[in-house]
């Protein structure tokens, strides 16, 4: 035992408690930020998008710091809901956990691909290419869809997720003129094209993921 431990016999335990408290506070701040951002995008999208535009960040920070926690909500809540309300349809637990992890990874990849698509299509809708802005559009527009995964805790409410799809299109439509500088009159078509392409890509990616699980 070191002299430091002798002077503070509960030192290691104390530090672990403090570390856990710090992590809990950080998680709380992050969840507060996520819900605040979602509320801002729905209530005052122009103001929120202007704030997002001015934020200094990187693509990895967006994907790992924002998208990754949110992307876990749908598969985790879906598994919990199935365990509580539909246990008979579950496979072996290790298979279900593998499915959750694979779905989570595929979702993050899908957001990244969506950002690439937003950037690639900018020229066709008279916008300006900007990789970081395109990734911001992809990540923050999908916020309602991620949060709608909470409805999976009670499977009969799955249909409410359809409203999240409409919210996603609306939020993207309001953000494209600000971040990608697309003309307002072309923004809705731009958002619709990206959404349809994302749905097709999602079907393909999740189809491939199901082969893994």
Secondary structure, 3 states (H helix, E strand, C coil): CCHHHHHCCCHHHHHHHHHHHHHHHHHHHHHHHHHHHHHHHHHCHHHHHHHHHHCCCCHHHHHHHHHHHHHHHHHHHHHHHHHHHCHHHCCCHHHHHHHHHHHHHHHHHHHHHHHHHHHHHCHHHCCCCCHHHHHHHHHHHCHHHHHHHHHHHCHHHHHHHHHHHHHHHHHHHHHHHHHCCCCHHHHHHHHHHHHHHHHHHHHHHHHHHHHHC
